Amino acid sequence: MKTRNLLLPKMPFDYAEFIERHPLRYSCRESSVDIIYNQAVLFSERMIDFLSKSCKIPVSPESLEELLKSRNITIERRERTKPHHHASWHRLAWTDSDKKIIHIDENALQKIVESSSGRNNPSRPSFQEIRGIILAHEWFHILSENLEESTDWQSLKKGERIIMEEIAARLFSVRLTGKYTNPFLIDDMVHISLT
């Protein structure tokens, strides 16, 4: 049974397009696209199940920051001094998983929100909602560092595994925050702001 759109059934989105735009796309076999997505759904669900034992889901953006602090995760607001090699979330946030630190460039985020607002999308999330989605995404990466690898991932090449984790983090973040928006909306906003 396919799990496509099982996680967010009312929200169509094109994960294949995300894979196509990802810098590691050349390491993906065409036959792996659905496998990558299915594994991402299962991985994100596994993380949500794990968290639901210790906190109520969904978590509001305001509550998320407090929840992270209660788990000894530091949020540092800082600007990225060196541009990253591609336009992605890396412009907005990154983690030091071993130190349990999430770095977020709120200036870049604000610019992206401003440049993409008013583009005929009244349902676009607010700055706080997007910030919450990003924090949840980065928290996923910290949590996944301590999770045992699934045997299902052994068929994925390294680049495919990285892309699978990125899709899983996006699915996890919208599910955790209850913001049922396209998991790739922020990627699209970054792309729009650069064009």
Secondary structure as UniProt FT lines:
FT   TURN            4..5
FT   TURN            9..10
FT   HELIX           15..21
FT   TURN            23..24
FT   HELIX           25..27
FT   HELIX           30..32
FT   HELIX           33..52
FT   TURN            53..54
FT   HELIX           61..70
FT   TURN            71..72
FT   STRAND          74..77
FT   HELIX           89..91
FT   STRAND          93..96
FT   HELIX           97..99
FT   STRAND          101..104
FT   HELIX           106..116
FT   TURN            117..118
FT   TURN            122..123
FT   HELIX           127..144
FT   TURN            145..146
FT   HELIX           151..155
FT   HELIX           158..177
FT   TURN            183..184
FT   HELIX           185..194
//
